[in-house]
Amino acid sequence: MLLKKYLPTNLSLYAKSTSIKTLAFSLLIIGFVFAFLLDLALGSVSIPIQEVINILLGKESEKVTYAHIILKFRLPKALTATLAGAALGVSGLQMQTLFKNPLAGPFVLGISSGASLGVALVVLTASVTTPTLLNDLGIITDFGLVIAASFGAASVLGVMLVVSRRVQDTMTLLILGLLFGYATSAIVSILLQFSSKERIQSYIMWTFGSFAGVTWKQLIVLIPVILLSLLMAVLQSKSLNALLLGESYARSLGLTVQKTRFSVITSASILAGAITAFCGPIAFLGVAIPHLCRSLFMTSDHRILIPSVIFMGAILALVADLCSQVWVSQMVLPLNAITALIGTPVVSWVILRRN
């Protein structure tokens, strides 16, 4: 009798919940497509949406300059923003689950600081090297900064991976990551004191963050790295769900916690490190996006959260890139300033709403 009484209600509630989540996910996909097209259409030169669609489909455009602007400048930038938002969002979700800390972001392990140190060592110490050697090595070029940032992020990542195999406590690992970040930031501060104004300006411009500096050649490297790391995160969904219930419970389910932690740190660090290397340190997105998706879908299931975070992150990154160009004509605002201005009110509202 009890089964007959409550089964239809439970099934109807489950069906209703599933339909709401499906609708929310569909809206995310539509929002992503709209934001992507809008990012291609708006800028110093406004291009009609229909023209943008025709160019993407390979059709002829009314003006040759439209195709040149979109294919050479705006499309790489929009793809970079999409990858950055997805990567930072997923990395932040992984770190918040691993450390059980709602304020944890993709850079809690010092990856961003390591990338900043790599760039600082190249840019701020370049004055002691002859200009000819700098040009031969390509240090002053954007790709040179990418190499420097990648090396710095990889160095810190290597140290953290070694430490993660020896340290059993997750909180201890978090503290060590923060200490590494403080140490690298201290070295950067010392380098700033002994550098010329031109070098300091170059470094500061890099720290503002930007999606516009990534070329098609760099995207050939960035796209497979991000996609493989996102696939690794998707495959970790069940393990992350188990970690939500505590490490002891996860072990009782047969999960090797240390191996899982190593895998999560690897994918999260690659996601954060690659974006930092190519785009600079993009703040706030990694912390904000997971909270928005949890509130939207009312779930902590990573099988739902990871795909939703990918699209939500892409949307917010595209909107931030769009706002950095549209608000002030003939000028691009610092991307980190835009992400903070957009994200702070939204996350504050989410936190207050959930008490």
N, C-alpha and C positions, 0 to 999 in steps of 0.2 A: 504493500500500500504506500509506504514511504517513497519507494523507488518510483512508482507511478505518479506520485504527487509532485515530486521535486525534479524529476528528470526533464520534462518539457521546459520548465522554467530555466534550468541550468543550460539546456541546449540553446534556448532562445537568447539567453544572455551571452553565451559564447559566440553565437552567430552574429549578434549585434556588435560585440567587441571586435570580432574579426572584420566585419564590414567597415567599422570606423577606422581601424588601422589600415585597411586597404585604401579607403578614401584619402586618409592623411598621406599615405605613401604616394598615391597618384598625384595629389596636389604638390608634393615635393618635386616629383619628376616634371610636372608642368611648370612649376616655378623655376626650376633649374633651366629648362629650355628657354623660357622667357627672359631670364636674367642673362643667359649666354648670348642670345640674339641682341638684347639691349646693350650689352657691353660692346658688341661689335658695331652697333649702329650709332651710338652716341660718343661724342668727343669734341675735339676742336673743329672737326668737320662732321656734320650730321648726315647720316646716310639712311634713306628709307628702309624699313624692315624688309619690304619685298625685294629690294635690291640686294640686301644682305643674303636673303634666302637663295636668290638666283645665283649669286656668286658662289655660295657654298655648294650648290647643286651642279656647278660647272657651266651654268648658262652665261650668255653674254650680258654685260651690264651696259646701262645707258652711257656711263662715263668710264673710261679706262682707269682714271685715277681712283675710282671707288674700289675696283678690284685690287689695285696696287696697295691701297691703304689697309684693306681688310686682310689680304693674304700675307703681306710682308710684315705688318706691324700689329694689327689688332687681334688676329687669330692666334698667333703664338702667345700673346699676352693673356687672352681669355683662357686658352688651354692651360697655361701656367697657373692662373688663378684657380681654375677648377681642380687641378692636381694639388695645389697648396692647401686649399680649404679642406679637401677630402683627407689629405695626409695628416694635417695638423689636428683635425677633429678626431680621427681614429686613434692617433697617437695619444691625444689627451684622454680619450675614453679608456684606453689600455692602462695608462698610468693611474687614473682615478680608481680603476678596479683593482689593480695590483697593490697599490698602497692604501686603499680604502680611505682616500682623502679627497673630498669634493673640490679642493683647491689645487690639486695636483694637475700639472699641465705637461705638455710634451718635452719641456726643457728642465724638468726637476733633476735629471741625472747629469746636468752640466753640459749637455750636447751643444746647446746654443752658445754657451760661454767658450767651449772649445773651438767652435767655428769662428767666433769673434776673435779669439786669440790668434788663430791662424791668419786671419785677414790683417789683424793688427801687426803681427810680426813682419808681414810683407809690406804693408802700406807705410807703417810708421817708422820702420827701419830702412826704408828705401833710400833715404837721403844719404846714407853712408856708402851707397853703391853708385858707380858711375852711370849716367843716363844711357850710355851705349849698351852696357850689360843688361840694364832693365829692359830695353827694347828687344834685345836678343832673347831674353828669357820670357818676354811677354807678361811680365809681372804687373804692369800697370793696366793691362787690358782686363775686360770683364771676365774672360775665361781664366785669366791668371788668378783673379780673386776667388773664382769658383774652386780652383784647385787648392788654393790656400785654405779656404773655409772647409772643404771636404777633408783635407788632411788633419786640420785641427779637430773637427768633429769625430773623425775616425779614431784619432789618438785617445780622446776621452772615452769613446765607446769601447775601445779595446781594453782600457783600464777597468771600466765598469763591468765588462763581461767577465774579466778575470776575477774581480772582486765578488761578483754575483755567484760564482761557483764555490767560493770559500765561505761567504757569509750566509748564515741560515735565516736570520731575522730580516724581514722585509723593511721594518722601520729603520734598522741600522743601515741598510742599503740606501734608503732615502736620505738619511742624514749625511752619509758619505758623498752622495751625489751633490747635495747642496754645498758641502765643503769644497768639493772640486770646483764647483761653479764660482764660489767666492775666491778661491785661489787664482783661477784664471782671470777673473775680473780684476783682481789686484795687480796682476802682471800687466794687463792692458792699461790700467790707470798709471802705472809707472812709465810705461812706454809713451803715453800721452804727454807726460811732463817733459820728455826729452825730444819731442818731435817738432817739426816745423808746422806753421799754421796751415800750409797747403796740404800736408799729409794728414793733419788732424781733420781738416775739412773733408777730405776724401773718405776717411774712415767714418765720420759722422753721417755722411750721405749714405753709406752702405748700411748703417744701423737703422736708417729710417724705414728700410724695406721697400721693395718694388717688384712688381710682376713684369715690368716693361723691358727689363734688361736681358731676358732669356730669349735666345735666338733659336731658329729651327735646328741648328747643329747641336745645341745644348739640349733641346727637347728630345733628340734621339737617345740621349743618355738618361735624361730625367724620367721620361714616360715609362720605360720598362722597369726601372728601379722602383718607382712608386707603385705601379700595378702589381708587381711581384710581392712587394711588402704588404699591400692591401689584401692580396689573396692569402698571404700568410696569416693576416689578422682574422680574416673570415674563417679560416680553418681552425682558429683558436677559440671560436665562439663557445663551444661546450666547456672547454677548460676554464675560460673566464667566468662562465656561469657557476662553475663549481667553486672557484675562488671567492665568489661573492658570499658563500656560506661559511667561509673560514678555511684555513689551511688544514686543520685537523679533519674536518668533514670531507675536504677534497681528497685527502690521503685515504680516508675510509672508502671512497669511491674508486680507489685504484689509481688515482692521478699522482704522477711523479711531480711534486710541487717545484723542486729545484730545476728540473728540466723545463717545466712549463714557464717558470719565471725567466729562465735564460732565453727561451724562445720569444716571450712577450717583450722583454727588454731589447732584444735584437731587432725585431720588426719595428717597435716604437722608435727606437733610436735612429734607425735607417730612414724612417719616414720624416722625423724631425730634422735630422742632420742633412738630408738631401735638399729639403726645402730651404733650410737656413743657408746652405752653401750657394744655391742658385738665386735665391730671392732676398737674402738677408734675414735677420731675426724678426719674424712676423708675430706680434704679440697678441694675446687675448683669445684668439680663435680656438685654440686647443682647449682652453678652460671652459669657454662659453658654450660651444656647440653640443657637447654631450648632455649638459643640463637642459638645453632647449629640446633635444630629442626625447629625453626621459619625460619631460612634462607634456610633450605633444602626444606621445604614444602611451604614456602612463605604464611603463614597463621597464624592467631592468634586464630583460632577456637580450643578450648580445646578438642573437640570431636576427633580431629585429633592429637593435640599436646600431649595429655596424653599418648595414646598408643605408639606414636613415641618416646617420652621421655623415656618410660620404656625400649624399645629396645636399643636406643642410649646410655642410661645410663649403661645398662648391658654391651654393647660392650666396652665402654671406661673404665669401671672398670676392665673388663677382660684383656684388652690391658695393662692397668697400672700394674696389678698384674703380667702379663707376663714379662713386661719390668723390673720390680723390681727384677726378678730372673735371667733373661737371660743375662743381660748386664755384670754382674760380676759373674764369676763362683765361686761356693761354698760360696756365700754371697748373702744376701737379702738386697736390698737397701730400705730406708724409703719410704713407699708408698706415703706419702704426698708430698715428693720431686718429685716423678714421675708424680703424677697427676698435679702438678703445671708446670712441664717442658713440659708435653704434652698439657695441656689445655691453657696455656698463649699465645703461638703463634697462636693457632687456633682461640681463642676468639678475640684476637687483630686483626687478619685478617678479621673476621666477622664484627667487629665494624668499621674498616676502610673502608671495602667494602660498608657498608651501610651508611657511613658518619655520 
